[in-house]
Amino acid sequence: MKKIKGFTLLEVMVALAIFAVAAIALTKIAMQYTQSTSSAILRTKAQFVAMNEVAMMEMNQEWLDGTQLKQVTSQGETWQIDKKAQSTISPKIQRIELQVSLFNTEQGKIEAGITNLVFFNYPAKAKT
């Protein structure tokens, strides 16, 4: 009687099960990588929006009283910028807390707060 060489059905099923588990694990890792990359891109865009707002306040020598809320379109997204002024020890310097959030224009509400930035605002010195 000749012995036939090959895989049994059980061996093939075990190999397929191992491959399926490995494929699911790799897919999950790829999805997490994609989500973290997307999140990092969004945070970077929000940081640029915040830095642009700070630069605009400094160029315009804007002095903020209380709070201010505005929406801007930048970096391909619509953002809501919340600014809150606080006094400091010096009356000529104020502490500004800036929060940039992603704004959903279809629903008309904030989706998520992305970044916070604190800076100190002061008027430009007079030239002599």
Beta strands, then each sheet from edge to edge (+ up, - down):
strand 1: 67-74
strand 2: 77-87
strand 3: 94-104
strand 4: 109-121
sheet 1: 1+ 2- 3+ 4-
end
